[in-house]
Amino acid sequence: MSTVTGGGVERRRLSLAKAFKGTEFEMKLVGTFKGGAIAEQIEENGVEIIEVGDFNGPFHWEKHRKIQKIIDEFQPHIIHGAVYEGVTMAAINGFIKKVPVVILEETSDPQNRSAKADFLLRIFSWGADRFIAIAPNVANYLRDRAKVSPKKVITINNGVEIPRAVSAQKIQDLKAEYAIRESDFVVGTVGRLFNDHKKITDILEAVKQLDLTHLKLLIVGGGRDEQLLKDKTRELGIEGQVIFTGYQYDTAPFYRLMNLFCIASQREGFGLVAAEAMLHHLPVLATQVGGLQNVVVNEETGFLVPPNTPAKLAEKIHYFYHHPEAVTAMGEAGYQRAIQNYTEERYVKEVEALYVELLKKNWVN
């Protein structure tokens, strides 16, 4: 894979590390860079993370030779590559070193990927046993645009950890810290603050349009555009309604502060945070893009609106603000959907089943 830091792909590798610890599966993780709490947890679960440095394009042979040396030493039965860099590593070096099982995984919603990149993905797929898509829309991309053989494409929906319990005292402490009153209606969003992708400015503009006294926006996360968003908040004159928490490794307590979860992304391969919010019994207001339109059932577990439409976000926030019964009903419906379809346990079982199936098919003991 690429960097091993704090994203959704890394969290799913942590899921596998925890599940495979002490079993017949032994893992190593190869990435361009590692850092942060998730990387530490992966290593605490017995998985070595090996850094090879950044790639200067898909055919950076100096880096590929490093990976081939790792393969020679580890002698894996399976090589599983995720993210475009990881797919490149697994496809090229799995083929060269004749690894028995090669699995590739598309983890994004590649709207802006070039035709050349699509073509390379198709070439890489020729040597793969399976190509995992993390959501139905991603599977459509692999089959219809990248022209990967439909026989190789398999959808394994992402899964998230069931939330831990949070004490009432912790919740009260956070409310006091962020000046959240019992009468406030809190709209929350969680994720990296990359505004060209997450479009948090659309949520800020929706809050401005509504001008509701007891409406608060809780922004949980850090990233390169944090200052841009703070400047936008001041420009709109809504500083008193917007809370920036910065990066939080443990987001569970912050979901407990919310009445409604909102994600306004331009694109989204899956939308892990939407599933996380549903497991916290929250209704989800999301843009109708990528995997979000599969995770959220419109008018049942929340609402889907077109991207880049702050007025539509405002309309739905206004609805939830004035209909607490809908908050409760859609939140419960979302929880039931997530617990059936989007848990970490289900994800691990499906990946393990695929590993076992392909090992047997390729006569690997």
Residue frames as qw, qx, qy, qz and C-alpha x, y, z in Angstrom:
[[0.000, 0.889, 0.458, 0.000, 0.00, 0.00, 0.00],
 [0.297, 0.727, -0.100, 0.610, 1.08, 3.65, 0.12],
 [0.022, -0.484, 0.517, -0.706, 1.42, 5.50, 3.42],
 [0.558, -0.393, -0.725, 0.090, 0.55, 3.68, 6.64],
 [0.030, 0.233, -0.309, 0.922, -0.83, 6.53, 8.73],
 [0.225, 0.178, 0.660, -0.694, -4.45, 7.12, 9.70],
 [0.469, 0.146, -0.334, -0.804, -6.81, 6.48, 6.78],
 [0.852, 0.004, 0.153, -0.500, -9.52, 3.94, 6.10],
 [0.809, 0.355, -0.469, -0.016, -7.23, 1.51, 4.27],
 [0.209, 0.425, -0.728, 0.495, -4.87, 1.43, 7.24],
 [0.557, -0.215, 0.463, -0.656, -7.76, 0.81, 9.62],
 [0.931, 0.138, -0.084, -0.326, -8.82, -2.21, 7.58],
 [0.630, 0.401, -0.619, 0.242, -5.27, -3.57, 7.67],
 [0.168, -0.360, 0.659, -0.639, -5.43, -3.14, 11.43],
 [0.823, -0.049, 0.150, -0.546, -8.66, -5.17, 11.40],
 [0.888, 0.272, -0.369, -0.035, -6.84, -7.99, 9.61],
 [0.300, 0.478, -0.673, 0.478, -3.82, -7.74, 11.91],
 [0.459, -0.292, 0.531, -0.649, -6.02, -8.12, 14.99],
 [0.901, 0.074, 0.051, -0.424, -8.03, -10.98, 13.50],
 [0.841, 0.373, -0.388, 0.062, -5.01, -12.93, 12.22],
 [0.071, -0.657, 0.635, -0.401, -2.88, -12.57, 15.35],
 [0.462, -0.271, 0.787, -0.306, -2.09, -16.05, 16.65],
 [0.858, 0.337, 0.260, -0.288, -3.60, -17.81, 13.61],
 [0.797, 0.070, 0.443, 0.404, -2.03, -19.61, 10.65],
 [0.422, 0.821, 0.172, 0.345, -1.92, -16.29, 8.77],
 [0.542, -0.482, -0.009, 0.688, 1.30, -14.29, 9.15],
 [0.331, 0.900, 0.251, 0.128, 1.30, -10.74, 7.79],
 [0.446, -0.295, 0.066, 0.842, 3.86, -8.19, 6.77],
 [0.263, 0.893, 0.343, -0.123, 2.89, -4.73, 5.53],
 [0.529, -0.010, 0.259, 0.808, 4.93, -2.85, 2.91],
 [0.132, 0.919, 0.369, -0.051, 4.30, 0.87, 2.45],
 [0.460, 0.662, -0.046, 0.591, 5.96, 4.05, 1.31],
 [0.027, 0.443, -0.426, 0.788, 5.83, 5.59, 4.80],
 [0.539, -0.493, -0.682, 0.028, 4.53, 4.75, 8.29],
 [0.114, 0.188, -0.380, 0.899, 3.56, 6.92, 11.22],
 [0.495, -0.310, -0.016, -0.812, 0.89, 7.55, 13.82],
 [0.547, -0.237, 0.621, -0.509, -1.26, 5.57, 16.21],
 [0.914, 0.227, 0.057, -0.331, -2.74, 3.13, 13.70],
 [0.627, 0.536, -0.553, 0.120, 0.70, 2.08, 12.46],
 [0.110, -0.454, 0.741, -0.483, 1.74, 1.55, 16.08],
 [0.749, -0.054, 0.426, -0.504, -1.34, -0.61, 16.72],
 [0.867, 0.393, -0.253, -0.173, -0.68, -2.70, 13.64],
 [0.419, 0.513, -0.686, 0.302, 2.85, -3.38, 14.90],
 [0.391, -0.336, 0.636, -0.574, 1.56, -4.11, 18.41],
 [0.882, 0.110, 0.247, -0.387, -0.51, -6.89, 16.82],
 [0.735, -0.238, 0.587, 0.241, 2.63, -8.56, 15.52],
 [0.683, 0.636, 0.296, 0.203, 2.74, -7.18, 11.98],
 [0.483, -0.361, 0.213, 0.769, 6.03, -5.73, 10.75],
 [0.399, 0.885, 0.208, -0.119, 5.63, -2.58, 8.64],
 [0.649, -0.131, 0.330, 0.673, 8.43, -2.11, 6.11],
 [0.212, 0.878, 0.054, -0.425, 8.96, 1.35, 4.58],
 [0.727, 0.188, 0.413, 0.516, 10.32, 1.52, 1.04],
 [0.152, -0.412, 0.114, 0.891, 9.98, 5.26, 0.40],
 [0.494, 0.627, 0.176, -0.577, 8.02, 7.21, -2.20],
 [0.655, 0.257, 0.612, 0.361, 7.63, 5.97, -5.76],
 [0.092, 0.528, -0.258, -0.804, 8.51, 8.17, -8.74],
 [0.616, 0.295, -0.412, -0.604, 5.85, 6.61, -10.94],
 [0.935, -0.097, 0.148, -0.307, 4.61, 3.02, -11.24],
 [0.927, 0.274, -0.142, 0.213, 7.85, 1.70, -12.79],
 [0.123, -0.849, 0.454, -0.239, 10.34, 2.93, -10.21],
 [0.875, 0.137, -0.463, 0.019, 12.53, -0.17, -10.41],
 [0.208, 0.401, -0.658, 0.603, 14.78, 0.70, -7.49],
 [0.529, -0.223, 0.414, -0.706, 11.71, 0.48, -5.23],
 [0.911, 0.090, -0.179, -0.361, 10.43, -2.66, -6.92],
 [0.627, 0.331, -0.658, 0.252, 13.77, -4.38, -6.31],
 [0.153, -0.321, 0.636, -0.685, 13.40, -3.60, -2.60],
 [0.770, -0.046, 0.197, -0.605, 9.98, -5.24, -2.62],
 [0.855, 0.264, -0.431, -0.119, 11.31, -8.26, -4.51],
 [0.302, 0.370, -0.745, 0.466, 13.98, -8.68, -1.84],
 [0.468, -0.191, 0.499, -0.704, 11.25, -8.62, 0.84],
 [0.887, 0.130, -0.101, -0.431, 9.33, -11.28, -1.10],
 [0.657, 0.367, -0.643, 0.137, 12.46, -13.44, -1.36],
 [0.060, 0.302, -0.735, 0.604, 12.95, -13.25, 2.40],
 [0.522, -0.036, 0.453, -0.722, 9.31, -13.65, 3.50],
 [0.079, -0.004, -0.942, -0.325, 8.16, -16.12, 0.79],
 [0.475, 0.170, 0.392, -0.770, 4.48, -15.11, 0.98],
 [0.298, 0.288, 0.895, 0.167, 1.71, -17.32, -0.38],
 [0.158, 0.833, 0.521, 0.102, -0.48, -14.24, -0.94],
 [0.266, -0.109, -0.004, 0.958, 0.36, -10.70, -2.01],
 [0.019, 0.778, 0.628, 0.007, -2.51, -8.24, -1.51],
 [0.310, 0.011, 0.053, 0.949, -2.11, -4.68, -2.81],
 [0.003, 0.821, 0.566, -0.081, -4.39, -1.76, -1.98],
 [0.007, 0.879, -0.053, -0.473, -4.37, 1.88, -3.09],
 [0.699, 0.700, -0.131, -0.070, -2.88, 2.57, -6.55],
 [0.087, 0.727, -0.671, 0.114, 0.71, 2.35, -5.28],
 [0.555, -0.258, 0.754, -0.240, -0.04, -0.89, -3.47],
 [0.845, 0.421, 0.262, -0.200, -1.76, -2.34, -6.52],
 [0.495, 0.774, -0.395, -0.004, 1.34, -1.48, -8.55],
 [0.191, -0.582, 0.767, -0.190, 3.65, -3.12, -6.00],
 [0.699, -0.032, 0.668, -0.254, 1.57, -6.29, -5.78],
 [0.804, 0.545, 0.126, -0.200, 0.87, -6.68, -9.49],
 [0.453, 0.759, -0.467, 0.025, 4.42, -6.15, -10.76],
 [0.046, -0.551, 0.795, -0.249, 6.33, -7.94, -8.03],
 [0.751, -0.015, 0.557, -0.354, 3.79, -10.69, -7.46],
 [0.836, 0.528, -0.030, -0.145, 4.13, -11.54, -11.16],
 [0.363, 0.722, -0.574, 0.129, 7.94, -11.31, -11.26],
 [0.143, -0.425, 0.821, -0.355, 8.43, -13.39, -8.10],
 [0.530, -0.086, -0.779, -0.322, 5.63, -15.85, -8.94],
 [0.279, -0.084, 0.648, -0.704, 3.70, -15.35, -5.69],
 [0.082, 0.232, 0.962, 0.116, 0.98, -18.06, -5.75],
 [0.017, 0.763, 0.646, 0.007, -1.97, -15.72, -5.06],
 [0.200, 0.033, 0.044, 0.978, -2.15, -12.09, -6.21],
 [0.041, -0.760, -0.645, 0.065, -5.03, -9.93, -4.96],
 [0.183, 0.215, 0.063, 0.957, -5.50, -6.29, -5.95],
 [0.122, -0.671, -0.669, 0.296, -7.89, -3.88, -4.24],
 [0.108, 0.493, 0.222, 0.834, -9.42, -0.61, -5.46],
 [0.321, -0.465, -0.627, 0.536, -10.10, 1.57, -2.42],
 [0.012, -0.347, -0.056, 0.936, -11.08, 4.91, -3.96],
 [0.480, 0.709, 0.490, -0.164, -13.73, 6.53, -6.13],
 [0.477, -0.257, 0.375, 0.752, -11.41, 7.35, -9.06],
 [0.394, 0.818, 0.376, -0.186, -13.43, 10.01, -10.87],
 [0.173, 0.932, -0.229, -0.220, -10.38, 11.97, -11.98],
 [0.667, -0.313, 0.595, 0.321, -8.09, 9.08, -12.86],
 [0.248, 0.593, -0.465, -0.609, -6.48, 9.37, -16.28],
 [0.899, 0.309, -0.116, -0.287, -7.12, 7.01, -19.18],
 [0.467, 0.532, -0.680, 0.190, -3.47, 5.95, -18.91],
 [0.248, -0.321, 0.751, -0.522, -3.94, 4.99, -15.26],
 [0.824, 0.110, 0.254, -0.494, -7.10, 3.06, -16.13],
 [0.785, 0.464, -0.394, -0.112, -5.17, 1.22, -18.84],
 [0.204, 0.482, -0.778, 0.346, -2.33, 0.33, -16.46],
 [0.554, -0.177, 0.587, -0.563, -4.86, -0.96, -13.94],
 [0.897, 0.270, -0.014, -0.349, -6.29, -3.24, -16.62],
 [0.601, 0.514, -0.600, 0.119, -2.80, -4.53, -17.47],
 [0.116, -0.412, 0.751, -0.502, -2.04, -5.12, -13.78],
 [0.751, -0.054, 0.347, -0.559, -5.29, -7.07, -13.41],
 [0.779, 0.351, -0.462, -0.237, -4.18, -9.66, -15.97],
 [0.470, 0.282, -0.779, 0.304, -1.84, -11.26, -13.46],
 [0.322, -0.247, 0.547, -0.733, -4.23, -11.02, -10.51],
 [0.088, -0.215, -0.973, 0.011, -6.44, -13.78, -9.17],
 [0.093, -0.772, -0.628, 0.018, -9.06, -11.33, -7.87],
 [0.155, 0.312, -0.024, 0.937, -9.65, -7.59, -7.85],
 [0.195, -0.562, -0.705, 0.386, -11.51, -6.44, -4.74],
 [0.045, -0.545, -0.197, -0.814, -13.85, -3.45, -4.93],
 [0.115, -0.079, -0.680, 0.719, -14.73, -1.83, -1.60],
 [0.393, 0.419, 0.426, -0.699, -18.24, -0.86, -2.75],
 [0.627, 0.483, 0.608, 0.056, -20.62, -1.60, -5.66],
 [0.333, 0.929, -0.004, -0.163, -19.82, 1.69, -7.42],
 [0.197, -0.702, 0.639, 0.246, -16.11, 0.81, -7.33],
 [0.594, 0.061, 0.790, 0.142, -16.88, -2.60, -8.85],
 [0.536, 0.767, 0.344, -0.073, -18.73, -0.79, -11.65],
 [0.080, 0.904, -0.351, -0.232, -15.64, 1.35, -12.27],
 [0.411, -0.420, 0.778, 0.222, -13.36, -1.69, -12.47],
 [0.580, 0.306, 0.746, 0.111, -15.64, -3.52, -14.91],
 [0.426, 0.811, 0.401, -0.015, -16.96, -0.67, -17.03],
 [0.154, 0.970, -0.177, -0.064, -14.14, 1.88, -17.19],
 [0.265, -0.663, 0.688, 0.130, -10.92, 0.05, -16.32],
 [0.790, 0.323, -0.393, -0.342, -12.21, -2.99, -18.25],
 [0.184, -0.365, 0.883, -0.231, -11.09, -5.51, -15.64],
 [0.395, -0.092, -0.861, -0.307, -12.53, -8.96, -16.34],
 [0.617, -0.429, 0.000, -0.660, -15.88, -9.26, -14.50],
 [0.895, -0.138, -0.424, 0.017, -14.82, -12.77, -13.43],
 [0.570, 0.126, -0.464, 0.666, -12.01, -11.27, -11.37],
 [0.141, -0.428, 0.160, -0.878, -13.98, -8.47, -9.70],
 [0.484, -0.451, -0.740, 0.121, -15.41, -9.17, -6.25],
 [0.200, -0.695, 0.039, -0.690, -17.11, -6.66, -3.96],
 [0.578, -0.344, -0.614, 0.413, -16.14, -6.78, -0.29],
 [0.162, -0.882, -0.157, -0.413, -17.73, -3.83, 1.46],
 [0.221, 0.442, -0.538, 0.683, -15.55, -2.04, 3.95],
 [0.636, -0.568, -0.521, -0.036, -16.26, -2.66, 7.61],
 [0.005, 0.658, -0.341, 0.671, -15.76, -0.63, 10.76],
 [0.292, -0.005, -0.822, 0.489, -15.16, -1.49, 14.38],
 [0.399, -0.700, -0.560, -0.194, -18.23, -1.60, 16.60],
 [0.006, -0.735, 0.223, -0.640, -17.99, 1.50, 18.81],
 [0.421, -0.074, -0.731, 0.533, -16.69, 1.18, 22.32],
 [0.327, -0.794, -0.510, 0.035, -18.76, 2.38, 25.26],
 [0.240, 0.434, -0.164, 0.853, -18.24, 6.00, 26.29],
 [0.271, -0.414, -0.690, 0.529, -18.98, 7.08, 29.85],
 [0.035, -0.882, -0.443, -0.157, -21.62, 9.70, 30.59],
 [0.425, -0.781, 0.015, 0.458, -18.96, 11.66, 32.46],
 [0.474, -0.113, 0.471, 0.736, -16.70, 11.78, 29.38],
 [0.176, 0.620, 0.587, 0.490, -19.59, 13.09, 27.28],
 [0.242, -0.922, -0.293, 0.069, -20.41, 15.76, 29.84],
 [0.520, -0.561, 0.190, 0.616, -16.75, 16.77, 30.08],
 [0.385, 0.150, 0.537, 0.735, -16.55, 17.24, 26.30],
 [0.006, 0.799, 0.523, 0.298, -19.78, 19.22, 26.24],
 [0.373, -0.868, -0.108, 0.310, -18.36, 21.51, 28.89],
 [0.541, -0.309, 0.355, 0.697, -15.04, 21.82, 27.04],
 [0.220, 0.209, 0.575, 0.760, -16.71, 22.82, 23.78],
 [0.221, 0.219, 0.260, -0.914, -19.59, 24.83, 25.33],
 [0.336, -0.182, -0.757, -0.530, -22.28, 22.54, 23.95],
 [0.415, -0.096, 0.448, -0.786, -25.58, 23.04, 25.76],
 [0.357, 0.198, 0.901, -0.146, -28.34, 20.47, 26.20],
 [0.468, 0.686, 0.342, -0.440, -30.57, 22.62, 23.98],
 [0.120, 0.625, -0.535, -0.556, -28.06, 22.60, 21.10],
 [0.908, 0.341, 0.222, -0.097, -28.57, 20.56, 17.94],
 [0.304, -0.658, 0.580, 0.373, -25.14, 19.31, 16.90],
 [0.843, 0.530, -0.056, -0.070, -24.31, 18.47, 13.28],
 [0.543, -0.619, 0.508, 0.252, -21.01, 16.62, 13.12],
 [0.795, 0.566, -0.216, -0.024, -18.49, 15.64, 10.48],
 [0.698, -0.536, 0.436, 0.188, -15.36, 13.52, 10.86],
 [0.854, 0.394, 0.195, 0.280, -12.38, 13.19, 8.54],
 [0.555, -0.148, 0.160, 0.803, -9.25, 14.68, 7.09],
 [0.147, 0.838, 0.226, -0.474, -9.67, 18.37, 6.35],
 [0.289, -0.087, 0.603, 0.738, -8.96, 18.28, 2.61],
 [0.369, 0.492, 0.337, -0.713, -11.64, 20.64, 1.35],
 [0.374, 0.369, -0.552, -0.648, -11.36, 19.87, -2.37],
 [0.308, -0.028, -0.945, -0.108, -12.40, 16.32, -1.45],
 [0.156, -0.369, -0.828, 0.391, -14.56, 16.68, 1.67],
 [0.069, -0.519, -0.365, -0.770, -16.20, 20.06, 0.81],
 [0.328, -0.479, -0.640, 0.503, -16.66, 21.06, 4.44],
 [0.001, -0.124, 0.025, 0.992, -17.13, 24.64, 3.21],
 [0.364, -0.304, -0.621, -0.624, -20.51, 23.49, 1.85],
 [0.489, -0.517, -0.681, 0.174, -21.57, 22.49, 5.37],
 [0.268, -0.311, -0.257, 0.875, -20.34, 25.84, 6.72],
 [0.153, -0.065, -0.323, -0.932, -22.39, 27.67, 4.12],
 [0.448, -0.428, -0.723, -0.307, -25.45, 25.57, 5.01],
 [0.418, -0.478, -0.562, 0.530, -25.08, 26.55, 8.67],
 [0.097, -0.183, 0.004, 0.978, -24.86, 30.21, 7.65],
 [0.268, -0.235, -0.564, -0.745, -27.99, 29.96, 5.50],
 [0.459, -0.477, -0.748, -0.042, -30.05, 28.46, 8.33],
 [0.043, -0.463, 0.255, -0.848, -29.24, 31.06, 11.01],
 [0.738, -0.480, -0.426, -0.209, -30.56, 28.78, 13.79],
 [0.269, -0.803, 0.357, -0.394, -29.56, 29.89, 17.28],
 [0.735, -0.432, 0.493, -0.172, -29.11, 26.41, 18.77],
 [0.921, 0.383, -0.034, 0.063, -27.38, 24.84, 15.76],
 [0.349, -0.747, 0.525, 0.210, -23.73, 23.83, 16.21],
 [0.835, 0.476, -0.274, -0.018, -21.29, 22.28, 13.73],
 [0.664, -0.588, 0.452, 0.092, -18.67, 19.94, 15.20],
 [0.683, 0.637, -0.357, -0.028, -15.69, 19.38, 12.87],
 [0.777, -0.485, 0.397, 0.057, -13.57, 16.44, 14.05],
 [0.865, 0.289, 0.193, 0.362, -10.26, 16.07, 12.24],
 [0.245, -0.759, 0.255, 0.547, -7.12, 17.81, 11.09],
 [0.715, 0.362, 0.456, 0.386, -5.43, 18.40, 7.78],
 [0.441, 0.062, 0.209, 0.871, -3.93, 20.85, 5.36],
 [0.057, -0.522, -0.388, -0.757, -7.10, 22.96, 4.99],
 [0.384, -0.578, -0.625, 0.358, -7.87, 23.51, 8.67],
 [0.179, -0.395, -0.103, 0.895, -6.84, 27.16, 8.53],
 [0.113, -0.138, -0.553, -0.814, -8.78, 27.70, 5.30],
 [0.368, -0.525, -0.740, -0.202, -11.91, 26.39, 7.04],
 [0.350, -0.564, -0.442, 0.603, -11.34, 28.56, 10.10],
 [0.082, -0.191, 0.185, 0.960, -10.93, 31.59, 7.83],
 [0.239, -0.310, -0.677, -0.623, -14.16, 30.68, 6.01],
 [0.373, -0.577, -0.700, 0.195, -15.95, 30.36, 9.36],
 [0.227, -0.486, -0.203, 0.819, -14.87, 33.90, 10.30],
 [0.021, 0.003, -0.464, -0.886, -15.79, 35.21, 6.85],
 [0.333, -0.434, -0.726, -0.416, -19.32, 33.80, 7.28],
 [0.265, -0.448, 0.280, -0.807, -19.60, 35.18, 10.80],
 [0.858, -0.285, -0.266, -0.334, -20.49, 31.83, 12.39],
 [0.306, 0.443, -0.730, 0.420, -17.51, 31.39, 14.75],
 [0.423, -0.271, 0.552, -0.666, -19.87, 30.94, 17.69],
 [0.883, 0.097, 0.117, -0.444, -21.55, 27.96, 16.02],
 [0.832, 0.412, -0.369, 0.038, -18.53, 26.02, 14.73],
 [0.656, -0.633, 0.410, -0.013, -16.23, 23.82, 16.82],
 [0.657, 0.545, -0.518, 0.051, -12.87, 22.56, 15.54],
 [0.850, -0.501, 0.154, -0.045, -11.47, 19.68, 17.62],
 [0.052, 0.692, -0.707, -0.137, -8.32, 18.99, 15.61],
 [0.603, 0.196, -0.758, -0.153, -7.18, 15.43, 14.86],
 [0.647, -0.360, 0.476, -0.475, -8.65, 12.83, 17.23],
 [0.176, 0.243, -0.945, -0.130, -7.43, 9.24, 17.13],
 [0.002, 0.328, 0.916, -0.229, -10.39, 8.08, 19.24],
 [0.197, -0.184, -0.290, -0.918, -13.49, 9.56, 17.62],
 [0.324, -0.415, -0.848, -0.049, -16.08, 7.53, 19.56],
 [0.162, -0.518, -0.529, 0.652, -16.74, 10.19, 22.25],
 [0.059, 0.272, -0.174, -0.945, -17.26, 12.86, 19.58],
 [0.268, -0.240, -0.766, -0.533, -19.96, 10.91, 17.74],
 [0.295, -0.507, -0.767, 0.260, -21.81, 10.83, 21.07],
 [0.067, -0.421, -0.200, 0.882, -22.00, 14.64, 21.01],
 [0.130, 0.068, -0.524, -0.839, -23.83, 14.68, 17.66],
 [0.585, 0.336, 0.487, -0.554, -27.51, 14.65, 16.71],
 [0.767, 0.616, 0.132, -0.122, -26.84, 14.35, 12.97],
 [0.584, -0.338, 0.488, 0.554, -23.83, 13.28, 10.92],
 [0.520, 0.818, 0.066, -0.237, -23.06, 15.11, 7.68],
 [0.563, -0.269, 0.541, 0.564, -20.57, 14.24, 4.94],
 [0.433, 0.805, 0.122, -0.387, -20.51, 16.51, 1.89],
 [0.517, -0.346, 0.597, 0.507, -17.74, 14.86, -0.17],
 [0.428, 0.585, -0.363, -0.586, -17.15, 15.45, -3.87],
 [0.734, 0.251, -0.611, -0.160, -16.13, 11.80, -4.20],
 [0.515, -0.459, 0.620, -0.373, -15.90, 8.85, -1.85],
 [0.331, 0.224, -0.897, -0.192, -14.85, 5.26, -2.51],
 [0.394, -0.340, -0.851, 0.068, -16.87, 3.94, 0.41],
 [0.296, -0.622, 0.006, -0.725, -17.41, 6.47, 3.19],
 [0.525, -0.099, -0.771, 0.347, -16.27, 4.67, 6.34],
 [0.001, 0.006, -0.458, 0.889, -17.27, 7.55, 8.58],
 [0.579, -0.134, -0.222, -0.773, -20.88, 7.28, 7.41],
 [0.756, -0.149, -0.633, -0.078, -20.95, 3.64, 8.54],
 [0.363, -0.002, -0.622, 0.694, -19.26, 4.62, 11.81],
 [0.268, -0.112, 0.165, -0.943, -21.92, 7.26, 12.41],
 [0.716, -0.159, -0.423, -0.532, -24.68, 4.72, 11.73],
 [0.666, -0.115, -0.691, 0.257, -23.16, 2.39, 14.32],
 [0.142, -0.064, -0.480, 0.863, -23.52, 5.32, 16.74],
 [0.086, 0.632, 0.753, -0.160, -27.28, 5.45, 15.98],
 [0.015, 0.553, -0.020, -0.833, -26.95, 8.69, 13.99],
 [0.631, 0.688, 0.355, -0.041, -28.93, 9.61, 10.87],
 [0.508, -0.252, 0.390, 0.726, -26.60, 10.52, 8.00],
 [0.416, 0.861, 0.125, -0.265, -26.91, 13.42, 5.59],
 [0.578, -0.290, 0.548, 0.531, -24.57, 12.68, 2.68],
 [0.346, 0.578, -0.355, -0.649, -23.84, 13.66, -0.88],
 [0.903, 0.261, 0.289, -0.184, -24.97, 11.25, -3.56],
 [0.392, 0.733, -0.549, -0.082, -21.50, 10.20, -4.68],
 [0.273, 0.427, -0.851, 0.138, -19.43, 7.03, -4.77],
 [0.377, -0.127, -0.905, 0.153, -19.99, 4.49, -2.03],
 [0.166, 0.071, 0.476, -0.861, -22.06, 6.88, 0.08],
 [0.605, 0.081, -0.192, -0.768, -25.06, 6.22, -2.13],
 [0.670, -0.026, -0.734, -0.109, -24.79, 2.52, -1.26],
 [0.283, -0.040, -0.735, 0.615, -24.20, 2.99, 2.47],
 [0.219, 0.228, 0.388, -0.866, -26.97, 5.54, 3.09],
 [0.098, 0.466, 0.839, 0.262, -30.53, 4.59, 2.15],
 [0.059, -0.197, -0.087, -0.975, -32.27, 7.82, 1.17],
 [0.540, -0.349, -0.085, -0.761, -35.25, 8.70, 3.39],
 [0.875, -0.280, -0.385, -0.086, -34.64, 5.59, 5.51],
 [0.759, -0.330, -0.223, 0.516, -31.26, 5.97, 7.24],
 [0.248, -0.542, 0.028, 0.803, -30.83, 9.63, 6.30],
 [0.508, 0.808, 0.182, -0.236, -30.84, 11.75, 3.17],
 [0.622, -0.007, 0.416, 0.663, -28.75, 11.91, 0.00],
 [0.237, 0.899, 0.128, -0.345, -28.32, 15.24, -1.78],
 [0.726, 0.610, -0.012, 0.318, -26.36, 16.26, -4.88],
 [0.648, -0.261, -0.087, 0.710, -22.75, 17.34, -4.28],
 [0.252, 0.063, 0.110, 0.959, -21.92, 21.06, -4.22],
 [0.276, -0.592, -0.472, -0.592, -25.39, 22.08, -3.01],
 [0.134, 0.043, -0.607, 0.783, -25.18, 23.89, 0.35],
 [0.489, -0.115, 0.007, -0.864, -28.84, 24.89, 0.02],
 [0.791, -0.100, -0.530, -0.290, -29.88, 21.21, -0.12],
 [0.494, 0.000, -0.701, 0.514, -27.75, 20.45, 2.93],
 [0.126, -0.100, 0.345, -0.925, -29.41, 23.37, 4.73],
 [0.655, -0.142, -0.282, -0.687, -32.87, 22.10, 3.79],
 [0.785, -0.126, -0.607, -0.018, -32.23, 18.64, 5.26],
 [0.328, 0.042, -0.602, 0.727, -30.48, 19.96, 8.38],
 [0.347, -0.160, 0.108, -0.918, -33.52, 22.20, 8.93],
 [0.759, -0.170, -0.455, -0.433, -35.78, 19.16, 8.62],
 [0.678, -0.104, -0.655, 0.317, -33.87, 17.16, 11.24],
 [0.106, 0.164, -0.403, 0.894, -33.61, 20.21, 13.52],
 [0.491, -0.106, 0.105, -0.858, -37.41, 20.43, 13.64],
 [0.882, -0.041, -0.275, -0.379, -38.19, 16.68, 13.56],
 [0.240, -0.555, 0.756, -0.250, -36.48, 14.91, 16.48],
 [0.847, 0.041, 0.457, -0.268, -38.60, 11.82, 15.86],
 [0.794, 0.591, -0.144, -0.010, -36.95, 11.47, 12.41],
 [0.084, 0.724, -0.647, 0.224, -33.52, 11.76, 14.04],
 [0.566, -0.299, 0.705, -0.305, -34.37, 8.83, 16.30],
 [0.875, 0.289, 0.317, -0.224, -36.09, 6.67, 13.66],
 [0.681, 0.684, -0.260, 0.043, -33.48, 7.13, 10.93],
 [0.074, -0.687, 0.683, -0.236, -30.67, 6.73, 13.44],
 [0.695, -0.167, 0.655, -0.245, -32.05, 3.37, 14.55],
 [0.859, 0.480, 0.136, -0.115, -32.62, 2.24, 10.94],
 [0.400, 0.784, -0.464, 0.102, -29.03, 3.20, 10.14],
 [0.369, -0.527, 0.729, -0.232, -27.71, 1.24, 13.09],
 [0.840, 0.094, 0.499, -0.190, -29.57, -1.89, 11.99],
 [0.747, 0.659, -0.084, -0.014, -28.25, -1.53, 8.44],
 [0.172, 0.777, -0.578, 0.179, -24.67, -0.99, 9.60],
 [0.541, -0.407, 0.695, -0.243, -24.64, -3.83, 12.12],
 [0.878, 0.249, 0.391, -0.119, -25.81, -6.22, 9.38],
 [0.750, 0.631, 0.101, 0.168, -23.58, -5.00, 6.55],
 [0.363, 0.810, -0.231, 0.398, -20.65, -2.85, 7.62],
 [0.669, -0.709, 0.222, -0.029, -18.91, -4.33, 10.64],
 [0.027, 0.708, -0.704, -0.047, -15.22, -5.11, 10.95],
 [0.580, -0.150, 0.789, -0.136, -16.05, -8.73, 11.82],
 [0.761, 0.519, 0.355, -0.159, -17.98, -9.25, 8.58],
 [0.387, 0.847, -0.344, -0.121, -15.19, -7.62, 6.54],
 [0.205, -0.575, 0.792, -0.017, -12.49, -9.85, 8.05],
 [0.701, 0.085, 0.692, -0.151, -14.53, -13.02, 7.49],
 [0.711, 0.672, 0.149, -0.143, -15.03, -12.20, 3.80],
 [0.240, 0.813, -0.528, -0.045, -11.35, -11.40, 3.22],
 [0.405, -0.395, 0.819, -0.094, -10.26, -14.55, 5.04],
 [0.775, 0.303, 0.527, -0.175, -12.73, -16.64, 3.02],
 [0.594, 0.783, -0.145, -0.112, -11.28, -15.19, -0.20],
 [0.045, -0.703, 0.709, -0.015, -7.73, -15.99, 0.93],
 [0.581, -0.142, 0.790, -0.135, -8.64, -19.59, 1.73],
 [0.763, 0.529, 0.307, -0.210, -10.58, -20.03, -1.52],
 [0.494, 0.809, -0.310, -0.070, -7.70, -18.81, -3.69],
 [0.226, -0.582, 0.779, -0.062, -5.07, -20.78, -1.78],
 [0.695, 0.078, 0.702, -0.138, -7.07, -23.96, -2.38],
 [0.691, 0.687, 0.129, -0.182, -7.72, -23.08, -6.00],
 [0.380, 0.808, -0.450, 0.028, -4.00, -22.53, -6.63],
 [0.931, -0.027, -0.340, 0.129, -3.01, -25.73, -4.81],
 [0.163, 0.586, -0.508, 0.610, -1.20, -23.95, -1.99],
 [0.662, -0.360, -0.640, 0.149, -0.98, -25.89, 1.27]]
